Amino acid sequence: MIWLAIRKNIAFRRARLVARGGFAVVAIASAVGCHHHVKLEEPPGDQIETTLFLIGDAGEPDPRQVGAPLDSLTALASVAPERTIIVFLGDNVYPGGIPAEGAAEWADARRRLEEQIRAIPPGVRGIFVPGNHDWANETAFGLYSIRLQERMIAALAQGKNVRLIPGNGCPGPVSVDVGRLRLVALDTQWWLHSFIVRDSSSHCAASTMATVTAALRSEVRAPGEGRVVLVAAHHPLMTGGAHGGYCGVSGPYRRFGGASQDILSSGNRTMRDSIRSARNSSSARRWAIVTSRPLTFSIRSPSASLVCTPCQAWL
């Protein structure tokens, strides 16, 4: 889980990534890293404008082991709910997203999603971003599965400010402005899906790779002084884990782009090039990409470039 706090002061500061007990910077593989023990620096509450909690792959836990991560999230987010946002960065429902009602897997899929929504305290805004498992684990039912998840989130929210964006199986981008923060949500699985990604019910504002890229470039140019732009997506721009070809006997094969989820596949490169082009066109001095793979988080900005878990960043 990453905890990001946006200070009220506008003057640019170098981001400091700190954690209780330290954090791991992953250079080659997620299992190999250097642990840096640093003193926890937490600004006073009256200096914080917006607090974000970023958590990914929250739909994976075994039903016999659910508890600690979401319980910790609830406790921390309850401190100042009026200025707090929780972002679930994809793979919200393992292993195959929301199936059609009546399927044997439906009850377990609902359980996984319900536990995450229950972890969002009253008054806290909750945002879900799609991942590849949410698209029926990359199968032909994907477009319909992600729509079912959107509807289920709305039904389970029960008055909470919780939603899935981008919605309706659209790629986005969808922006949420809170004070100086602009959070831009992308559905990166849309880029990688091998089956249909649109139908007569889609009505997406951007529905081709070119128009999505153009829209993303526009959204990251947030007007105003001292803006903080965060692009939230499931797939990273780089990874030292399995999808980067660094782990296991399949590593060399994956470096040749053998699967769409691997960063060297042609679809993945196209998606990453789109995000990079938007990053290069942004006028914001504080610009970061937050993703949820492989079970860690990638932060890319002028002031920070690392993969860490768990960590806090003061921006």
N, C-alpha and C positions, 0 to 999 in steps of 0.2 A: 504494500500500500504506500502511495506517495501522498504527502501532505504539503500543499503549496499555500502559502499565505501571501497575499498582495498587500504591501504596505500602503498607507494613505499618502505618504510623501511621494512627490513626483520625481525628485532628483534620481537619476540613474545610479543604481548600485550593482555591483557585481553579485550575481546570485551565489549564495552560500548553501551548499548542500550538506545538511547535517542529519544525524539520526541518533536515537537513543542507543548507545552502545556501538555506533559506527555504521559504515555502509560498505558494500562491496562494489568495486569498480571492475567490470568484466571486460577484459581485453581480448581473450581468445575464446574461452568457453565459459558457459555459465557456472561450471563447477570449479573454475580456476580464477582467482582474483586476489587483489591486495586489500586488506582490511585497514582502514584508516580510522583511528579512534580520535574523535574530535569532541570538543566541549559543546554541549547543546546550547544554542543561542535562540531564545524565543522572545520576540518583541512583545511589549505590553499589548493587551487586547485592544486598547483604545487607539493603537497605531495600525491595526489591521483593518483593511477595507473589505476584503473578500477572502474566504478560506475555501480551498478545494481539496477534496479527498478523491484520489484516483485509484481505482481497484479494478483488476482484470481477471478473467477466467474464474469469476466467482460462482459460476454455475457448475464447476467441476466436482466439488467436495463429495466424498462418500457420505451417504445418509447417516452412517454411524459415527461420523467425525465432524459434523457440522457444529459450529459454536464459536470458537475463539476469534477467528478473523472478523466475522461480522459483528460479534459482540463488542470487540474493540472499536470497530468502526462506529457503531452506535454510540458508545460512550464518548468518543472524541468529538463526534459531530454534534452531540447534544450540548456542548459547552456554549456555543453561540449560534443557534440554528438560524437566526435571522440573516446571517451573512455567510452561510455555509452552503456549498454545493457538493454533492457526491456524484462522481461520474464513473459508471461501470463501462469499462473499455472493451467489451465484447466477449464472446463465448459465454454468454449469460445462461445458456441452457445446454449442458452436455447430455449425451454425446451428439444428438442429432436435432437440436432445436425443438420447437413445438410441433408435435405430430397432429394429424387430424383427430378431432374429438372422437373417442371410441376406441382408439388404438391402445394397445396394452401399455405403451410408454407414456401416455398422456398424463396420468396422475403423477408420475415421478417428475416429468418435465414441469408441471405446474408447481410442484413442491419446491423445486430448485429456484424458480423465479419468485415464488411467494416469500421465501426466506430472505432474499435480497431486498425486496420491497419492504418487508417488515423491519429490516435493519435501518431503514431511513427514518430518522426521528421526525416527529411533527414539526413543521416549520422549515425543514431543510428541503431544498430543491434536489430532486433526483433525476439524473439523465442516464439513459442506457444507449450505448452505441453498439451496432451489430458487429459480430465476428463471423468467421467462416463456419463454426459449428451451429450458429444461429440460422444459417442458410441451409438447414437440414444436412449439415456436415458435407456441403458441396455437392449435393445430389439434385435431381430434377425437381424435387418438391421445394427447393430452397426459397424461391420467391414467395410462395404461399406460406411457408413456415415462418418467415420473418414478419409477414403481415399478421399471422396468428399471434406471434409474440407481442406485436404492438397492441393488438386488441386485448390480450390478456393482461398486459401491464396496465392499461387504462382501467380494466375491470377490477384489478387487485389494488389499485392505488387508493380507492375509497376516500377520496377527498384530498389526498396528498398531492403535492405538485411534482408528479413523476410522469415521465414520458420517454418514449424511444425516438431518437432522431439520428439520422434522417428517417422519415417514416414512409410507409407504403412501398417499401422495396426500392426507393429512390436513392441515388448515390450521394445526394447533397451537392454542395455544402449547405449546412444550416447553421446560422450564427445565433448565439445568445449573448446579448450585451448586458453586463451587470457592472455598473460603475465604469471604471477604466478597463475592465476585463472584457475582451471579446473571445468567447469560446466558439470555435468553428468545428462542427461535427461532420465527419466523413464516414461513409460506408465503403471501406476499401475492398470488402469482399465482392461488391458489385463489379469491380474491375477484373476480378479473378475468376468469377463464376463461369462454368463451362456450359450452363444451361440457360434458359430464358431469363432475362433480367427486366423485361417489360411486357405488358400486355395492354388490353384496352382499358384497364382500370388504373394504369400507372399515373398519368398526368404529372409527370416530373418536370420541374422547372428546367432542369438540365438532364439530357438523356443520351448524350454521346460523350465520348472521351474529350473531344475538343471543347464542347460547351461546359462540361464539368470543370475542366482546367481553367477556362476563361472565368467561370463563376468563382472558383477558388482564388484566383489572382485578385478578383475584385473584393472578395470578402475579407481577405487578410490586410487590405489597405484600410484599416480602421481609422476614421477621422478623429481628430482631437489630439491633444498633447498627453504624453505620458501613458499611452495605451499599452496594454499587455495583451498580446495575441497568442492563444493556445489553440493548436489544431489537434483535435482528439480523434484517434482512429485505432483500429485493432492491429494493423500490420505495421511493422517498423521500417524505417529507411535503411537500417542495417542491423545485423544481429550476430553475436558470436556463438549462438546456439545451433540447434540441429537444422533449422531452416536456412542457416548461413553456410551449411556444409562443413561444420567443424566437429560434429559429434557422431560417433558410431561408425559401423562399417559402411553405411550408405553415404557418409560424408562426401567422398570424391564424386559419386554420382550426382549428388545434390548440387555440387558446384557447377555442374553443366546444365543446371536449370531443369532437372528431371520432373518437377511437380510445380503446379501453379503457386503453392504456398511458399516455395523456396525463393529467396530474394533474387536469384540469378535467372529465374524463368522469364520469358519474354513479357508476359502479362504483368508480372511483378515489377519488372524494370520500367515498363510504361507507366504504371501507377506511381512509382517512386519518382520518376522524372517529372510527372505532373506536379507532385507536391513540392519538389525541389524548385521548380520554376516559379511556383507561387511564393515560396520562401524568399527567393532572390528578388521578387518584385515588391515585397512588403516594405513599407516605410517605418514600421514599428521597430524601436530599438530593442524591445523585449519581445522575443518571438521564440516559441518553443513548440515542439511536436511531442505529444505524449501518446504512447502506445502500450500495448499489453502483450508483448511476446518477446522472448519466451519466458513467460511467468515473471518477467521483470518489466521495467519501464525505461523507455528511451527518452531522454531529454536532449533536444538539440536547440541551442540558442547561441547568440554571440557571447554570452557569459557562462555557458555551461555546455559540456558535451560529454556525456557519460551514460552508462546504464547502471542503475542502482536499485537496491531493495533491502529493507525499506528505507525511505529517506524523506526528508523535509526540505523544501526550498523556499527561501524568502525572496520574493521578486519585487 
